[in-house]
Amino acid sequence: MKRTLFVIGSLAIFVGTARSAEPSPTTDTPDLTETIRRMDAQLFDAFNAHDVTRLMSMFTDDVEFYQDNDGVSNYEQTKNDLAKMLESTPDIRRELVKGSLEVYPIKNYGAIEIGVHRFCHKEKGKEECGAFKFVHIWRKTGDSWKISRIVSYGH
C-alpha cells in the first residue's frame, strides 16, 4: 500500500490507498461515518448558500487551512478568502464525490475525513468543474463537531 505522510501542526497523518465506498468500510464505527457525512453536508450547505457566517461557525478558532497552491491560512485569512471567492463567483457550488468518503476515528479528539469534492461554476457561459482531494480533521467538544485542520490538494 502506498502511504503519504501529512503533518498538520503537531499531528502526523499517514494516508494510504485504503478502500473507499459508501458507507465507509475504513472504520468500524458506522455511526461516526454517518455523523461526519452529516457534518460535511452541513458545512457545504453553508458553502453552497454562500453563508460565510454559518460556514465559519463550522471551524475552530485555531483552524489551519493547508492548500497546495495557496499555502497556509488561519481563521481570519480563511474567512476573508472564502468571502472573496463566494462574492466573486456567485454560482460556485460544492458536492462530495459519491464513493470517496473515508472516515477514521481519532482517539480522544474526533475524526479524520478524507474524500474528493467537486466544485462547479459557470465561466463564459460554460459549466466548469474541478475535483480535488481533501482531508478534514474534526474536533469533537461535548456534542459539538468543528473542523480544526483542512488539507486541500491536487489542484
Buried (B, 14 or more C-beta within 10 A) or exposed (E): EEEEEBEBEEEEBEBEEBEBEEEBEBBEBEEBBEBBBEBBEBBBEBBBEBEBEBBBEBBBEEBBBBBEEEEEBEBEBBBEBBBEBBEEBEEBBBBBBEEBBBBBBBEEBBBBBBBBBBBBBEEEEEEEEEEBBBBBBBBBEEEEBBBBBBBBBEE
